[in-house]
Amino acid sequence: MNSLILLIDKILNLVIWIVVIQAVLSWLIAFDVINFRNRFVFSVHQTLGRLTEPMLRPIRRILPDTGTIDISPVILILAVWFVRSLLVELTMG
């Protein structure tokens, strides 16, 4: 049982990293530090978007429209941290 919980914890940790990398990449694109003309940047951004969008879309539907600021990645990271802390409590108790 502990191995399964450890695997879930590692997957959740990976989700956090993917969301953070996708957010930073989108900021770099928005500030024109890097651009889509680079094929590698385009494919990485597209792949990360496909991985994170199914998790972020339900959060975006619930949150009110804040204009250009998207706080859904922050909400997702907080939710993942909460689930990870529940897993820790489950293994300790």
N, C-alpha and C positions, 0 to 999 in steps of 0.2 A: 504494500500500500504506500509506503514511503517513497518508493521509486516512482510510482505514478504521480504523486504529489510533487516530487522533485522535477519530473518531466514537465508538468503543467507550469510550475514556477519558471522554468527556463524558457518555455514558449512565451509566457507572459512578459518576461524580461526582453525577449526578442521583439515582441510587439511594441514595447515602449521604445526600443531603439529605432525600429522602422518608422514609427510616428515622428520621432524627433528628427531623424535624417530627412524625412519627407518635408517637414516643416522648414528646416534650415535650407534645403534645396529650393523650396518654393520662394523663400525670402531672397535667396541669391538670384533667382530668375527675375523676381519682381523688381529688384534694385539694379538689374542689368549687369550684375557681376559676371554671370555666365548666361548663355543663351541657348535657344533651341536649335540653332544652326549646327551646333556640335551634335552629331548623331548619338554619341555615347550619353550625353546629358539628356537628350530627348528620351532615349530608351530607359535610362535609370528613372527619370521622373515619371514616365508612363507606367513602369512596373511598380514603383512605390505607390503611385496613385491607385492602381488596381488592387493593391494589397490593403491599403488603408481606407479606401472609399466605402466598402461595405460596413466597416466599423463606425465610420464617421457620419454616414448618411442618416441613420436613426437619431443621432444626437443633434444634427443640424435641423432635423424636422421639429424637434422639441424646443430648441432654443429660439428666442426671438431674434429677428433680423438685427444685427449690429452694424450693418453697413460693410465696410471693407475689412473689419477685424473679425477673424474667424477663431473663436475660442474653443471650438469642438475638439481639437487635439489635446488641449489642456484638460478638458472634462474627461476624455478617454483615458489619458494617463492617470488622472486621479482615480478613475474607476478601476483601472488595472492594479494600481497600488493597493486599493481597498481589497480587491480579490486576493492579491498576494498576501496581505496581512491576515485575511481569513484563513488562507492555507497554512500560514505559520501557526495560527492558533489551533487549527485542526491537528497539526502534527505534535504540538506541545501538549494538548489536552487529551 
